[in-house]
Amino acid sequence: MVLVAKAGDTKHICRALMFSLRRHFRELTYDGFPAIVRKSKMTLLLLMVGPIILVVHALHPFILIRFGLLYSTRIGHFAANTELYLCQRDMEVHGRRTLDFFYHIFPICNQQLKTMWDRRLRVSPLAGLLYAVNLHMPGGQRHSILLPSDQDTHGLLPRTAAHLSFTPEEERSGQAALREMGIPEDFPFVCFYSRDSVYLDSISPNKPRRDQDYRNASIYNCVPMAEELVRRGYFALRMGAVVNEPLQTSNPMIIDYAHQSRTDFMDIYLGANCRFFIGSTGGVNAVPRIFRRPVVYVNYVPFGIDHLLQCAPGSLVIPKKLWLRQERRFMTFSEIVESGAGGYFYGENYEPLGIEVIENTADEISAVAVEMDERLNDTWQTTEEDQELQQCFWSLFKVNEPNGTFRPRVGAEFLRSNQDLLD
């Protein structure tokens, strides 16, 4: 069985796949498999691993052995796509008689996540060679596997348990790191994040990426939210692998973890153990999602149904608004859906139509974070008006079951204040 990625991931995955295959035939330098093949030809690869592939194909009537790559260069796909694959296995989407082997593509975005997936999956550099050769064999497609997209189109996450866990030693390391940051044992904390341009620039130094700038947002619009959550009894940690600037705050319970003490290990540990996570669209949001932690998505864009299915179970979401410069007004949600603008993934899609992407205000971010806090503490009161507004919003989309049961909620205060966008 070959799994095909959904539209939201297709371009990225194809690029990763082509990059990986080029490495097979030019210069393979896998971790732990140094320079076995340099500038190799297909003939050499066939001589090396062809007999193994023949055995694999011969075993097909009894067991289906497959090879595939892990999207290990970007943390969102490394986390979510891999987790959803394991959810599919739990639900026997792949059948019972399958044996899958994976390999990493480089550079690895997070070494701790790699370590944890390597404990959970069959991962070997040899799988990369087998994958490359297998694709050139008759019937090879049957023995290759492409991970699912990060869209939970069948609502698998709420029906399955998280597949990653920390060892006792890792738990001790995580608790020690929290104490070093001044967070007492068992004290609740939230993580918050705002996407900026510097991360993509850091991994594409020769050609900085500007096509995703419309997804960026100011971290300072999150500070009032962090201060409010501190008043409610939390520590608040600012996340990010690489950030443009340090966070200026005098509040000792708001910690600029991204700038002061960030590590690959704690990126995963914090995402797995936070009370909830608040963040704009970016790969780090996938970490709390795969550990089944609640997520508040702010500055959410694109805002089409395919992207909304990337949200964590039990999440809240508020989108960026789309401003029509020529008409000097915001697009309604129905206009966004009907025009296809909810699926625009690159900045170049917006400019020709005169659309400006407007980020959420500090008040909007604070309101939806407070809503999540009160929902988790069972103090939130949902009004009849709130229910009607939710129904009105979701009526704009065709949400296939069973995922309709697990879709996120749009922030209540956001819908109350923007009812004109539902017209």
N, C-alpha and C positions, 0 to 999 in steps of 0.2 A: 504493500500500500504506500503510495506517495502522497504526502500532505503538501498542499499548495498554500502559500502565504496569502493573506488577505491584502486588499488594495493598499491599506495604510503602510504596509511594510515592504511591498513588492520591490520598489525602486532601491531601497537601502539594501535589501537582502540580495538582490541581483548583483549590485555593485560588490558586496562582500564576497559573493560566490565567484564572480569573475576575477576579483583580486586574488582569492585563494587559489583558483585554478592556475592563474598565471605564475604564482609562486611555486606550484608543483613542477612546472616545466622550465622554470628559470633557475631558482635557487631556493631550496627548502632548508630552513634553519629552525626547525621546531625545537621547543624547549625540551631538553633531554635527548634530542635526536640530531646532534650538530652536524650539519654539512654532509649528510649521507649522500645526498644527490645534489650535484651542482651542475647547472646547465645541462640537465639530463634530457635524453630523448625518450620518446614513448617506448622504444624498443627495450631500453634498459629497464624501465619501470615494469614492462611486461615480463621480462626475464626474472625480475626480483619477486614480484608479487602475483604474477599471472596464475601460477599454480594454486595459490590460496584462493583466488577468485573462482577458479574452476571448481574447487571443492565446495565453496560457498554456494555456487549455482547448482551443483549436484545435490546438495542437501535440501534444496527448496521444498520438495514434497514432504519433508519431515519438519523442518524448521526454517523460518525466513530470517536470514541474517542481513542486516542493513548497515550502511555507513552514512554518516552525515557530519556536518560541521556545527559547532556552537558559535553563536554570534557574540564572541567574547571581546570585541573591540569597543562596544558601546553598552553601558551598564543597563540601560532600559531594556534592550533586547536580550542581553545576557541573562538578566533576571527573569523577565516576564515570559519570553518565548520558551525558555527552558522549563520554567515552572508549569506552564500550560501544557507542554508536552507530557510531563509527568502526571498532570491531572488527567489527560487523555488516557494514559496507560492505566490509571486507577479505574477509569470508567470503561476499560477494555475497548477503546476506540481502535486500537492498533491490533486487536486480536491477541490470542494467548500464545501463539507459536511464533513469536518474534524475538530476536536477539539483536539489539542495536548497539553500535559502537560509534563514538564521536571523537572529534579532534578539535583543537582550538585554532582560531585564526588570531594573528598578532597585529598590533600590540595588545596585550591583555589590559582591559580597562580597570580591573580591580582584582588584586591577587587573592584577597580573602574569599571573594565569591568564587574564584577559580578553585581554590582549595576545597570549598564546601561542595561544589558541583562534582569535583573529582572524587569525593567520597561517596557520592550518590549515584553516579553514572559510570558506565564503562568508557573511559577516556584514554586514548593512546595516540601518540604521533603516527604510529603505523596505520591507524584508521584513515589518516589523510592520504597516504599513498594508495591504500585499497580503494578509497572513494574515487580518486582520480582515475585509476585504471578501470574500475568497475563501470564508470560512465561510458567508456569506449568499447565495452563488451556487449554483444547481443543480449538483450534482456536485462541490461544493467540498471535501467530505471527502477525495476522492481526491487532492487537491492540498495537503493539510495533513499534517504529520508531527508526531507526539508522540514525543519521545525515549524509549528504553527505560528501564526502572527501573535502579537501581544493583545489582540482583541478577544475578549472572552465571550465569543458569540453564542455559546451554549450554557453560560452561567455555571461553569465548572468550579471556579474558585470557592464559592460559598458551600459547595457540596463535597469538598475534599479538604483534607488537612494539609498544612504546610509541609513541604518535603525536606526543608533544610533545618538543621538544628546545630547548636553549639556544643562542643565538647566541654567537660567539666573544667579543663584548663582554660579554654576560651572564655567560659563564663567568669572565671576568676580574673582573667585579664580585663574583661569588659567592666566588671565592677570596680577594679582598681583604677581604671582610666576615668570612670565617672567620679570617683573620690578625688582624683587629681584635679579634675575640673571644678571641684567644690560642691558636687552634688551628693548629698547624703544617701546612704543605702535606703532603698525602697521609696525614695522621694520621686514623685511623678515629674516627668519632663515631656515637652513637646519639641518637635523639630520643625523648622521652617526654612523655606528655600525660595529664592527668586532667580530665575534664569537670566544670565547675561551672555555677552558675546565671547568672553575670553576663553571659555572651555573649548568651543569649536575651533577658535583660532589657535589654541595650544596644540590641538591634534592635527591641524592643517596649516603648519607654519609657512609653507611656501605659497599658499593661496588662501588667505583668510576668508572665512565663510560669512557672507552678508545675506544670503538668501533666507536665513532663519531669524533675522533680527526682529521681525514683527512679533515673535514669541517672547522677547525679552521684557523685563519689567524692573522697576526700581525696588531695591531691597528696603528702602526707607519707608515705602508705603506699608511695609509689614511691621515696622517698629511699634506703632500704637497698638496693633494686635498683640504683639509680644508683651507689651507692658500690661495690657488688660489680662492676659493669661497668667502673668506673674502675680497680679493682684488676686487671681483666683486660685493661687497655690501651686503654680508650676514653675520649673525652670524652663527657659526657652533657648534652644540651640540653633544657631544659624548654620545651615548646611551648604555644601558645595565643594566639588573636587578642586576647582580653580576658580577664583573670584576676582572681579575687577578691583575692588577696594575693601579695606577693612570696615567693619561696622562701627560707627561712632555711637556709643551709648554709655551712660554712667550707671546704668542699672546692673548690679553685680549678678543678678539672676538671669540676665540676658547674655548668653555666652556666644562669642564669635568663634565657634568651633572651626569653621571653614578656614579662618585666617590664623588661628592660634595653635591648634592641636590636631589637625585633621590627619587621619591615617586610613588606609584601605580597610583595616579591620574594624575600626570604629564606625566607618560609614555604614557597614552592614549591621553591626551590633546596635547602633542607635536606631536605625530604621526598623529593626526587629523588635525593639523594646520600648519605643516611645508610646505615650498614651494615645497620641494621634499625630499626624504629619500634616503640615500646611505647605503647599507649594504650587508654583506655576508649572506649566508643562515642561518636563525635562526627565531624563532617564532615571535620576535618583528617586523619583516618586515610585518607581517600580519596586524598590526594596521593601518599604512597608507593605506594599500590596501583596507581595508573594508570602510575607509572614502574616497576612490577614490582619494587619493593623488598619484602623480607620484613616482615611485620607480626606483632607479638605483641599480641593483643587481650586485655585484662584487664577485669574488671568488665563482661563482655559481657552485655547485656540490652537488649531481649528476646532469648530464646534459642531461638526457633523456627527451622525449617529455612529459611524465607524470609529471615530475617535472617542466618543462617549463610552463605547464598550471597552475602552482601555482603563476605565476607572475601577478602583478597588471596590469590593463589596461594602455596602453600608456607607459609601462616601457621600460627601456634599460637593457641589460644584457651582462656581459662578464664572461666566465667560467674559472675555473681553467683548466690547461692543464695536460694531463696524460703522464708521461715520462716512456718509456720502458727501464728499467735499462740495460738489456742484450743487446739490440740493440742500446742503447744510442741515442734515438730519441723520439720525441713526437708522440703519436698516432694521426692520422688524424681524422677529425670529422666522416668520413664515417666508419672508423675502430671502433670508439667508439660506433656508432649506431649499426653496424652489429654484433659486438662482444657481445653486451649487457652491456658493461662497463658503458654506460650512465645511466643505472639504478641501478648500484651497490650502496647499501645504507649503508653497514657496512664496516669498515676498513678491516675486515678479507677477504672481496671479492677481494681486490686489492693485498694484499701481495703475495698470491700463484702465481700470474701471473707476479710478479716483476714490478708492476706498482707503480710509485711514483706520488703523487698528488702535483702539483706545483702551488703555489698561485700567484695571479696577482702582477705585479710590481707597484710601486708608480706612474710611468708614465702612465701605463694602466688605473689605477683607476682615475687619474686626467683627462685624456682625455675623458673618458666616462661621468664623472660628468660635465665637461664643455659642452659636447654635449647636455646633458639634459638641462642645464641652457640656452643654445642658442636656443634649440627647444622651450622651454617655452616662451622665449622672441621673438620668430619669427625671429631670426637672423641666424639660422642654414641653411646652403646651402647643400642640398643633391645632390651629383653628380650622373651622369649616372653609373659610376663605383660602387658607393655605392649601388645603386639599384640592379645591377647585382650580387654583392657579397651577398646581402641579399637573393636574389632569389636562388642563388647557395647553400647557407647554408640551407634554408628551404626546398629545394628539397630533402634533405636527409631524411626528416621525412614525415610520413603520418599524416597530420593534418586534422582531420575531420571538416567539416563545421557544424555550423556557427563559430566555434572557430577560424578558420583560419583568420577571419577578425580582431580578437582581440589579436593575438599573439604578443609577445614582439619583439623588434628589437635588434639585436646584435650590440654592440657598433661599430660605423663606423671605428674608428681608429684601433680597435682591429682586425677587419677583414682585413683592408688594410695591417696591419703588419704581418698577419698570413695567407696569401693567400695559402701558401704551405699546410696548414692543410685542405684546401678545396679540394685538389686534390684526 
